Structures are given as structure tokens and as C-alpha cells.
Amino acid sequence: MYKLVKPLLFSIDPENAHGVVSGGLRSFCRLWGSKRLLRAAYGYEHPGLEREVFGLRFKNPIGLAAGFDKNAEYVAEMAALGFGFIEIGTVTPRPQPGNPKPRLFRLVDDHALINRMGFNNQGVDVAAMRLSQLKDRQGIIIGGNIGKNKSTPNEEAVSDYIKCFDTLFDVVDYFVVNVSSPNTPGLRALQEKEPLTQILNTLQQRNRKNDISRPILLKIAPDLTNDQLDDIIEIVTETKIAGVIATNTTIAREGLRSHGRLVAEGGGLSGKPLRSRATEVIRHLATESKRAFPIIGVGGIHSPEDALEKLDAGAALVQLYTGFIYEGPGLIKRIGKELAISKR
């Protein structure tokens, strides 16, 4: 079915197409029996797919990456498609419109996207309210991807992360600290050792004050050098956060086949061109840390083989976004079946 509608969707502006698909899915899921129908068509359950990672039980290791559901509007609908976990956001303390449009571009010849969305979202309070009103989580694990507002100076960034952490604490299962998006000016400077350690230590201190604690993960860029990746390992070890998501989008543009005008667009590149580098980062982190912490692998997963590559490199879980756009919801089921067969 997706193969039939994909040409139509790819004929309109990417951001508008996203609204059409997500809004249409939400409308469909209001019909009686619709979610059951989606689960029958796209879901795949198998005991061999269950995972326990950073203290949480996942019904399968295939997640939806942050960016698709920025405002926690489609959690139940995406769960019905078979995802084992869903990451909402990136959310910021205050609502912000993001960067001017157009800000999302398809590189069809490369099976890729370039985005410079700029953390457009309705604010953390809206996301928390929606999650608190969610009636049927269907056993889905929900992650909260948190960032800082564009107007907040880097010296005050920790206060933004605290606000998001406190507001979402009761309605998510884990947190992701996003300091690696290329679309907020200066944000990636927070990946440097001193400011990053301060942010993570501060959140961990707040975490320990609660009766229960939430796993905190760090999402990193694929553009870090090996020395910087070694610093990340040291920071994760020192702050005792739960793990790492590798990777975010890249600012690199090597080897692309798409029209030069598209390649020249500013923003983060995702999709097939990122597959190899994301896997390299996962393998480096897993090898050099001696698998001291779990890694969620994301970047260029367009097939079951791509998912297996990430897991074999050292990832405990995987996430989809651009591959989901290009291949459709059937990709989730195909990956699940292959993982069950291969017993990964």
C-alpha cells in the first residue's frame, strides 16, 4: 500500500507530506478497530525480540527516532505500526517556531534527507500534558529527547535541560540529552568535555533525588573525531549516565549523487549516506569502552541488513526515521522477522 501512495507523497513538499501522513494516520486510528488492523498488518511479535536494556523491558529493539513526533502527538498511532519504543521531541522549555521554511529536503537519488528544522516544537509543557493524557500506551517505551531554546546562551543551557527533565520526568521512561543537532547555532559546542559533563552531572544529581531514576542517554554527532569519541566514553563513564545514541545527522556531504542545489542546502543529512559512518561510531564506542554501556544505533537503516549491521557493531537497540520515510512502515516488520530468524 505504501508503494502506491509514496509517489504522491514524494510529489509534494516534504514537511507538508509529513503533516498529511501523520494527520491521516491519527484520523484513521480514531476508527473502531483501526489500531488492531494496523497491528495485524505491520506488527510482528516474537519472544526472541524482547530486550532488557538500561533497566527497561522492550518488546522489540526497533524504535522511532526523535524528530518524527516532536510534540508527542502520535505515540499510540506509531505504536500500532509495531515500534518497540518511541522517542518524542526534541522538546525545549519554551515553544519555538524553528527555522524559516523550506527547511526539509529530499535527496531521492541518495535515499536521504537534509533538515534544518531548528527544534520547532510547542514546548515541553504541551508534550508532557499529551503524554499524561495518553490512555493506551500498549506497553510502549517512551523516550524524551530534550534540548535548549535557540535564545538561551550556552552558559545557561543547563537550566533549559533541567526544565525539560523535571517536566517530563513522570511521563517518559528515559531521557536523551541532545547537544548534537547542527541546526541550532552553537549547540554542538556543548559536546565539549567541560560543558557536557556539567549538564550530565547536574541531571544525574536531580535524578538521584527522586524515588525512582530514569535512564539518561546522550545523543552524539557522527562528525566527532576518534579522540572526541574517546572523550565521550570518558564522560559517560564519569557521569554514569545510561548510554549513548549514535548518531545524529551529519554536516558532511561527500559522495552524494543528488543535484548540487540540494546538496548545498544547509542542515543535517540523514539516510543511506550516513549508514557507514554511524556504524563506525558505534563500533568505536563499543570496542574502546569494552561495551561498558548500551548504545542505540541510528543512521541509514533502510533494510533488515542495515539493522543487523548496527547490532553486530555493538548497538543494543536501533532507531528508524529516514528509512521509515523511504521504505514505509513495512520496514519495521521486515527487520523484526529477520532479527527473530537470525537470533540477534
C-alpha positions as CSV (number, residue, x, y, z in Angstrom):
1,M,0.0,0.0,0.0
2,Y,2.8,2.4,0.8
3,K,4.4,1.8,-2.6
4,L,1.1,3.1,-4.1
5,V,0.9,6.3,-2.1
6,K,4.7,7.0,-1.9
7,P,4.9,8.7,-5.4
8,L,2.1,11.0,-4.4
9,L,3.6,11.9,-1.1
10,F,7.0,12.5,-2.7
11,S,5.4,14.9,-5.2
12,I,4.6,17.4,-2.5
13,D,6.8,19.4,-0.1
14,P,8.4,17.1,2.4
15,E,7.2,19.0,5.5
16,N,3.6,19.1,4.1
17,A,3.8,15.4,3.3
18,H,4.8,14.7,6.9
19,G,1.7,16.5,8.1
20,V,-0.5,14.7,5.6
21,V,0.8,11.2,6.7
22,S,0.8,11.8,10.4
23,G,-2.5,13.6,10.4
24,G,-4.1,11.0,8.2
25,L,-2.8,8.2,10.4
26,R,-4.2,9.9,13.5
27,S,-7.6,10.3,11.8
28,F,-7.6,6.7,10.7
29,C,-6.8,5.4,14.2
30,R,-9.9,7.1,15.6
31,L,-12.0,4.5,13.7
32,W,-13.1,1.4,15.7
33,G,-10.7,-1.5,15.2
34,S,-8.2,0.5,13.2
35,K,-5.3,0.0,15.6
36,R,-5.9,-3.7,15.7
37,L,-5.9,-3.7,11.9
38,L,-2.6,-1.8,11.8
39,R,-1.0,-4.2,14.3
40,A,-2.2,-7.2,12.2
41,A,-0.7,-5.6,9.0
42,Y,2.5,-4.2,10.3
43,G,3.2,-5.5,13.8
44,Y,5.4,-8.5,14.5
45,E,5.7,-10.1,17.9
46,H,8.2,-12.8,18.9
47,P,9.6,-13.6,22.3
48,G,13.1,-13.6,20.8
49,L,12.7,-9.8,20.0
50,E,12.3,-8.8,23.7
51,R,15.2,-6.9,25.2
52,E,16.1,-5.6,28.6
53,V,18.3,-2.5,28.2
54,F,19.3,0.1,30.9
55,G,16.7,-1.5,33.2
56,L,13.8,-1.2,30.8
57,R,11.9,-4.0,29.1
58,F,11.5,-3.5,25.3
59,K,9.0,-5.7,23.4
60,N,11.3,-5.4,20.4
61,P,14.5,-3.4,19.7
62,I,13.2,-1.3,16.8
63,G,12.4,2.3,17.8
64,L,11.2,5.5,16.2
65,A,13.9,8.2,16.4
66,A,13.3,11.7,17.7
67,G,12.2,14.3,15.1
68,F,9.1,12.5,13.7
69,D,6.8,13.1,16.7
70,K,8.2,16.4,18.1
71,N,5.2,17.2,20.2
72,A,4.0,13.7,21.4
73,E,1.0,13.8,19.1
74,Y,1.3,10.3,17.5
75,V,2.6,7.9,20.2
76,A,-0.3,5.5,20.1
77,E,-0.5,5.6,16.3
78,M,3.2,4.8,15.9
79,A,3.0,2.1,18.5
80,A,0.3,0.4,16.4
81,L,2.7,0.2,13.5
82,G,5.0,-2.1,15.5
83,F,7.7,0.1,17.0
84,G,9.1,-1.2,20.3
85,F,9.8,2.3,21.6
86,I,9.2,5.8,20.5
87,E,11.3,8.9,21.2
88,I,9.4,12.2,21.2
89,G,11.0,15.6,20.7
90,T,13.4,17.3,20.6
91,V,11.4,19.5,23.0
92,T,12.6,22.8,24.5
93,P,11.4,24.6,27.6
94,R,9.5,27.3,25.6
95,P,7.7,26.9,22.3
96,Q,9.7,27.9,19.3
97,P,8.9,28.0,15.5
98,G,12.2,26.7,14.3
99,N,14.0,27.9,11.2
100,P,12.3,29.6,8.2
101,K,10.8,27.3,5.6
102,P,11.7,25.5,3.4
103,R,13.8,23.5,5.9
104,L,13.3,19.9,4.9
105,F,14.6,18.5,1.6
106,R,14.5,15.1,-0.1
107,L,17.7,13.8,-1.8
108,V,15.9,11.0,-3.6
109,D,18.9,9.8,-5.6
110,D,20.7,9.3,-2.3
111,H,17.7,8.0,-0.3
112,A,18.5,10.8,2.1
113,L,17.0,13.9,3.8
114,I,18.5,17.2,4.7
115,N,16.8,19.1,7.5
116,R,17.4,22.3,9.3
117,M,14.1,22.3,11.3
118,G,15.7,24.1,14.3
119,F,13.9,22.3,17.2
120,N,10.5,23.5,16.1
121,N,8.1,22.4,18.8
122,Q,5.2,23.5,21.0
123,G,7.2,23.5,24.3
124,V,7.8,20.8,26.9
125,D,4.6,21.6,28.9
126,V,2.5,20.7,25.9
127,A,4.4,17.4,25.3
128,A,4.1,16.5,29.0
129,M,0.4,17.2,29.0
130,R,-0.2,15.0,26.0
131,L,1.8,12.1,27.4
132,S,-0.1,12.4,30.7
133,Q,-3.4,12.0,28.9
134,L,-2.3,9.0,26.8
135,K,-4.8,6.3,27.6
136,D,-3.3,3.3,25.9
137,R,0.5,3.1,25.9
138,Q,0.3,-0.6,24.7
139,G,3.4,-1.4,26.7
140,I,5.4,1.1,24.6
141,I,8.6,2.6,26.0
142,I,8.6,6.4,25.5
143,G,11.8,8.4,25.5
144,G,12.0,12.2,25.9
145,N,14.6,13.9,23.7
146,I,15.4,17.3,25.3
147,G,17.2,20.4,24.1
148,K,17.7,24.1,24.7
149,N,15.9,27.0,23.2
150,K,17.8,28.9,20.5
151,S,17.6,32.1,22.5
152,T,19.3,30.5,25.6
153,P,23.0,31.3,25.8
154,N,25.2,28.2,26.1
155,E,26.4,29.3,29.5
156,E,22.8,29.0,30.7
157,A,21.9,25.8,28.7
158,V,21.9,23.6,31.8
159,S,18.7,25.4,33.1
160,D,16.9,24.5,29.9
161,Y,17.8,20.8,30.2
162,I,16.7,20.9,33.9
163,K,13.3,22.4,33.0
164,C,12.7,19.7,30.3
165,F,13.9,16.9,32.6
166,D,11.7,18.0,35.5
167,T,8.6,18.5,33.4
168,L,8.8,15.2,31.6
169,F,10.1,13.1,34.4
170,D,6.7,11.4,35.3
171,V,5.6,10.8,31.8
172,V,8.6,9.3,30.0
173,D,10.7,6.1,30.5
174,Y,14.1,7.5,29.5
175,F,15.8,10.8,28.6
176,V,18.0,11.8,25.7
177,V,20.2,14.9,26.0
178,N,20.5,16.4,22.5
179,V,23.6,18.6,22.1
180,S,24.4,17.3,18.6
181,S,21.9,18.9,16.3
182,P,23.6,21.1,13.7
183,N,20.6,23.3,13.3
184,T,20.7,25.4,16.5
185,P,23.7,27.8,16.4
186,G,26.4,26.9,18.9
187,L,24.6,23.8,20.2
188,R,27.4,21.4,19.2
189,A,29.8,23.4,21.3
190,L,28.1,21.7,24.3
191,Q,29.6,18.4,23.2
192,E,32.9,19.7,24.5
193,K,34.0,17.9,27.6
194,E,33.5,20.6,30.3
195,P,30.0,21.9,29.4
196,L,28.7,18.4,28.6
197,T,30.0,17.0,31.9
198,Q,28.3,19.8,33.8
199,I,25.0,19.2,32.1
200,L,25.0,15.4,32.6
201,N,26.2,15.6,36.2
202,T,23.5,18.2,37.0
203,L,20.8,16.0,35.5
204,Q,22.2,12.9,37.3
205,Q,22.1,14.8,40.6
206,R,18.4,15.6,40.1
207,N,17.8,12.0,39.0
208,R,19.2,10.6,42.3
209,K,16.9,12.9,44.4
210,N,13.8,11.1,43.1
211,D,12.3,7.9,44.5
212,I,13.0,6.3,41.1
213,S,15.5,7.3,38.5
214,R,15.2,7.5,34.7
215,P,18.0,6.3,32.3
216,I,19.7,9.3,30.7
217,L,21.3,8.9,27.3
218,L,23.5,11.2,25.3
219,K,22.9,11.7,21.5
220,I,26.1,12.4,19.7
221,A,27.1,13.7,16.2
222,P,28.7,11.4,13.6
223,D,31.2,14.2,12.8
224,L,33.2,13.7,16.0
225,T,36.8,12.6,15.7
226,N,38.0,9.4,17.4
227,D,39.7,11.5,20.1
228,Q,36.4,13.2,20.7
229,L,34.6,9.8,20.8
230,D,37.1,8.7,23.4
231,D,36.2,11.8,25.4
232,I,32.6,10.8,25.1
233,I,33.4,7.3,26.6
234,E,35.2,9.0,29.5
235,I,32.3,11.4,30.1
236,V,29.7,8.6,30.1
237,T,31.9,6.6,32.5
238,E,32.4,9.6,34.8
239,T,28.8,10.8,34.9
240,K,27.4,7.2,35.0
241,I,24.7,8.0,32.5
242,A,22.9,5.0,31.0
243,G,24.2,5.1,27.4
244,V,24.6,6.8,24.1
245,I,22.6,7.2,20.9
246,A,24.8,7.1,17.8
247,T,24.3,9.1,15.7
248,N,22.5,12.4,14.9
249,T,22.6,13.8,11.4
250,T,25.8,14.8,9.7
251,I,27.1,18.1,8.2
252,A,29.3,16.1,5.8
253,R,28.3,16.0,2.1
254,E,30.9,13.6,0.5
255,G,29.8,11.2,-2.2
256,L,26.3,12.4,-2.8
257,R,24.7,11.9,-6.2
258,S,21.8,14.4,-5.9
259,H,21.6,17.7,-7.7
260,G,24.2,20.2,-6.5
261,R,21.5,22.7,-5.4
262,L,20.1,20.1,-3.0
263,V,23.5,19.1,-1.7
264,A,24.3,22.7,-1.0
265,E,21.3,23.1,1.4
266,G,22.3,23.7,5.0
267,G,21.3,21.4,7.7
268,G,21.8,17.8,8.9
269,L,22.0,14.9,6.4
270,S,20.3,11.6,7.3
271,G,19.6,8.4,5.4
272,K,21.7,5.9,3.4
273,P,24.8,8.1,3.1
274,L,25.1,8.1,6.9
275,R,24.9,4.3,7.3
276,S,28.6,3.6,7.2
277,R,29.8,6.4,9.4
278,A,27.1,5.8,12.1
279,T,28.2,2.1,12.2
280,E,31.8,3.2,12.5
281,V,31.0,5.4,15.5
282,I,29.0,2.6,17.2
283,R,31.9,0.1,16.7
284,H,34.4,2.6,18.0
285,L,32.4,3.3,21.2
286,A,31.6,-0.4,21.8
287,T,35.2,-1.5,21.2
288,E,37.0,1.2,23.1
289,S,34.7,1.1,26.0
290,K,34.6,-2.7,26.1
291,R,30.8,-2.5,25.8
292,A,30.7,-0.7,29.1
293,F,27.3,0.9,28.3
294,P,24.4,0.3,25.9
295,I,24.3,2.1,22.5
296,I,21.2,2.8,20.4
297,G,22.2,2.7,16.8
298,V,20.6,5.1,14.3
299,G,21.6,6.3,10.9
300,G,21.0,4.9,7.4
301,I,18.8,1.9,8.4
302,H,16.8,1.1,5.2
303,S,16.8,-2.7,5.4
304,P,17.0,-5.6,7.8
305,E,20.6,-6.0,6.9
306,D,21.4,-2.4,7.9
307,A,19.8,-3.0,11.3
308,L,21.9,-6.2,11.7
309,E,25.0,-4.3,10.9
310,K,24.3,-1.8,13.7
311,L,23.6,-4.6,16.2
312,D,26.7,-6.5,15.1
313,A,28.8,-3.4,15.6
314,G,27.7,-3.1,19.2
315,A,24.3,-1.5,19.3
316,A,21.7,-2.9,21.8
317,L,18.7,-1.2,20.1
318,V,18.1,0.6,16.8
319,Q,16.0,3.5,15.6
320,L,14.5,4.5,12.3
321,Y,13.5,7.8,10.8
322,T,14.6,8.4,7.2
323,G,14.5,4.7,6.3
324,F,10.9,4.7,7.6
325,I,10.1,7.6,5.3
326,Y,11.6,5.9,2.2
327,E,10.7,2.3,2.8
328,G,7.4,2.7,4.7
329,P,6.0,1.0,7.8
330,G,6.6,-2.5,6.4
331,L,10.3,-2.0,7.2
332,I,9.6,-2.5,10.9
333,K,8.1,-5.9,10.4
334,R,10.8,-7.0,8.0
335,I,13.5,-6.1,10.5
336,G,11.7,-7.8,13.3
337,K,11.3,-11.0,11.3
338,E,15.0,-11.0,10.3
339,L,16.1,-10.4,13.9
340,A,14.0,-13.3,15.1
341,I,15.4,-15.6,12.4
342,S,19.0,-14.6,13.0
343,K,18.5,-14.7,16.8
344,R,20.3,-11.4,17.1
